[in-house]
């Protein structure tokens, strides 16, 4: 892990800080054409294209009869999951549901003399969740994507997940899906799976929105299909930034940094501290832990690519650096973490205190772990119930209300040079109706 000193007047122009700040850019061109071709073929040929790509990429022979996971398979999955893991999944589902219940929005109305204005909140009819498959097991991803959709009131939640080299879908994911309220599951993934639920095929239903993480092909497919369907975000490699002071345990911080590095060779692990000795102690602990890590090869490359310890002037300068990086996960491992909360502006999730490790948030605490990456925490939020609703404006104007505002509307239409807009007001102004016949709000 490299050390970068930001205790200079021009620290904001530091090349390493700028490289990390712009880390979300640059991968699209390499894969775009392949993804666009897949999308076009699925749009044209439906099942035929999806099954052909499944054979090519996932090494399985899909048909209309076997592409959907059956209830019997789900029941069998429950038998394969260890009791302690089943209990953990149940607890996670309960906690995530309880947290997201607070995010519900209500319709509302505001009345004025002669007018009624408001907003109608309606859940989406359907949503698709993408869950990485193959040898990996991601029940937490299922829970975090499906539960808020169901809390929002989505009628049909469709899950897609690849079954690579085998028809068997990961049993942990199936159990989490059942307990989270997923309605239909299909053993298909990749860009072709995303396109399938975006357009709908003979065997796979179309959805209104697609959420969930995946590889670069999945991310680009979601990006290119935005407009055909809604999406949550274009997610990149995972990342963590830890603000630490002298009260932090170097070994704890080191392990937390590695918890992201083991995800992906492009994952980001950043330490920000105003103590040089803190940085050195964390790096020593990280190197020691790295030697014993099972996913050492991936973690080493990740640290080599993006692992950075930034040295700042003071704790508040550390917060400024964190706001520039705008990390997915931000841990505040300091003596008084709550004192810094007002100084933190950009982060997907903020973990306060020495015991609040990012792993707890990933699995069990309750807030969503689907978070903005690549610096997009400056303008994106965590996945939530609000992502699975739509809002419709409600407007009603009586004759009395019309008389109060028609002149202003006509003048603005005249200003913009839109004649029919002006006429739409004028034709109503021309009708003289006694106020006594006025309907009331």
Secondary structure, DSSP 4 states (H G I P E B T S, - for coil): -EEEE--STTGGG-HHHHHHHTTTSS-HHHHHHHHHHHHHHHHHHTHHHHHHHIIIII-----TTTSBPPHHHHHHHHHHS-HHHHHHHHHHHHHHHHHHHTT----EEEEETTEEEEEEEEE-SEEEEE---TT---HHHHHHHHHHHHHHT-SEEEEE---TTSSPPPHHHHHHHHHHT--EEES--HHHHHHHHHH--SSS---SEEE----HHHHHHHHHHBTTBEES----S-EEEEEE-TTS-HHHHHHHHHHHHTT-TT-EEEEEES-HHHHHHHHHHHHHHHHH-TTHHHHHHHHHHH-EEEE-SSHHHHHHHHHHH--SEEEEESTTGGGGGGG----SEEEESTT--HHHHHHTSSS------TTGGGT-----GGGGEEEEEEEEE-HHHHHHHHHHHHHHHHHHT-HHHHHHHHHHHT----GGG----
